[in-house]
Amino acid sequence: MKKEYLMAPGPTPVPPEVLLEMSKPIFHHRTPRFRQVFGEFNEFLKIIFKTQNPVLTFASSGSGAMEASIINTLSPGDKAIVIIGGKFGERFSLICKAYGISTIDVELEWGTPVDPQHIAGLLKDNPDVKAVFSTLCETSSGIVTDIKALGEVVGRTDAILVTDAISGLGADDIRTDEWAVDITVGGSQKGLMLPPGLAFMTVSEKAKKMMRNSKCPKFYFNALKALKSVEGSDTPWTPAITLITGGKKALDIIVSEGIDNVIARHARLANATRVGVQALGLELFALAAPSNALTAVKVPENIDGLQFVKKIRDEIGITIAGGQAQVKGKIFRVAHLGYSVTYDVLIALSGIETVLKELGYDFKAGSSLQAAQQAFLQ
Ligand SMILES: Cc1ncc(COP(=O)(O)O)c(C=O)c1O
């Protein structure tokens, strides 16, 4: 028998009570019953995104809301700054280009944080910039961005700040209103403990004003239409009813634990994971600002990173992620995201030790577990 453990940075495991909720018979969405559920779901989302503004829900993966944040606020020919610290920052830039928006790409070495003062300088030199696109947790490198500092910089200008919090939400703190984030984007399949299929975006008053002048083509992802519907706890199109009923349960679990407690739990899991892998002599990839959502680790020399990830999945049953693009085969990424507790970290470290030993890497067996346990006990 083999037991499967999903420890990649999305999709993440779904709690049994949420699965049970989703197994109930489907019901119609143009009903008071659906509006009641969706209304409560939306209130939970506001607590988790830390906003008083509406949160829109689209039936798409997270990238749908990334696209919506662009096509609803900007027009072809507009200029935007995009912070690119990995694959997902790059995605914002690619979507902008697809709609004829010119971008100032701030390309960072993967695993290093952006300097908010650099963005301040760019905004000063380019007063026509309409939006700054950032990523809370850049999942491809495991780094977390200082969104608060970016909010201070961008909030002083006419530009809007858009933050992709798809993997960071519920793990790394994001205070949408307090930090002056105009649009925070989320996805269901990460910290929110749901299957893939829902995308979210918050909308500030500043963003809403820009929406009235946006000339990008749009139909399905029309945010003004969705904003009007959400006022009545409704959606313009058929919603993903099952994901929303399950979602209400999942968000209830998060809100009952308390969003700040949930973030603190992720911080503890992340710390123990980092301490554990370092006890094996492994190096962290995003040393300067590691996210609470996942830990990216450099694959030791002489070990085949692709084989490592494949072996731990196929032989042990633990799905972690390898590196993407320029770090393919060079890092592995372990998530401690969503429905994840102390003992999940110990399972992951134990699997990592087993496979490293098999691949000939030298270390004292059990050292990562001992270090992580110690970290948990402190
Ligand atoms: C930070 C970040 N942004 C965007 C995405 C893309 O989301 P999706 O695959 O749900 O479209 C992901 C998915 O891994 C992500 O981690």
The ligand as an ORCA input file, in Angstrom:
! r2SCAN-3c Opt
* xyz 0 1
  C       2.058     33.085     -7.404
  C       1.221     32.413     -8.430
  N       0.624     33.163     -9.370
  C      -0.139     32.628    -10.326
  C      -0.335     31.278    -10.392
  C      -1.181     30.722    -11.476
  O      -2.365     30.280    -10.941
  P      -3.273     29.225    -11.724
  O      -2.402     28.084    -12.064
  O      -4.327     28.933    -10.697
  O      -3.816     29.916    -12.909
  C       0.257     30.439     -9.440
  C       0.089     28.979     -9.535
  O       0.922     28.204     -9.137
  C       1.049     31.025     -8.447
  O       1.637     30.263     -7.518
*
